Amino acid sequence: MRISIQQFPVKIMMDQKQLENVESFKYLGSILTNDGRCTCEIKRRIAMAKAAFNKKRALFTSTLDLELTKKLVKCYIWSKALHGAETLTLWAANQKHLESYEMWCWRRMETINWTDHVRNEEVLLKVKEQRSIIHEISKQKTNWIGHILRRNCLLQRVIEGKVKEGIEVTGRRGRRRKKLLDDLKEGRGYSHLKEEALDRITWKARFGPVIRQTTK
């Protein structure tokens, strides 16, 4: 028998009034959904970043120095898409959305239209970059999780804790659902991850700088 948690909606009372169960709502500037996934929030952030790029298109497509233009794009445009990215749990589909957005930025910066049939590898060579947006998210997540694991705070206890007397889900098909720390554990378990986090130098070295492509 397959039991879904959604079959048992949680009733939350406030001032003796039951709050309405909704599929999604905005909290502290982020979209939270009832399935616990980040897809809607990632798409919303990407849309905001693209709108910000289009408002300053004349600046980003001007004759400024290439390195300066890339710094401006990462500072003012990427920051909108990656705000709060350290708390994201990325599935394969989410990574594709982010990587597509990354290439969208470089193509718009170089005024390359999709009808020009220019391959992504050629665009990256032209801007002297590699795909790095997923690397930046991993670095943000590493810094944030490392800071939490080195402290004795409520958030650490929430991450380490287990929900007691919850509904046990049995008979679920497919692979286990990906969690927040799975992409940092590397199959070695949480205790090993926490032990590494205590050494700041070793922990920060987990994600070094991206080696940029250069043309001869």
Order of alpha helices (4+ residues) and beta strands (2+ residues): beta-beta-beta-beta-alpha-alpha-alpha-alpha-alpha-alpha-alpha-alpha-alpha-alpha
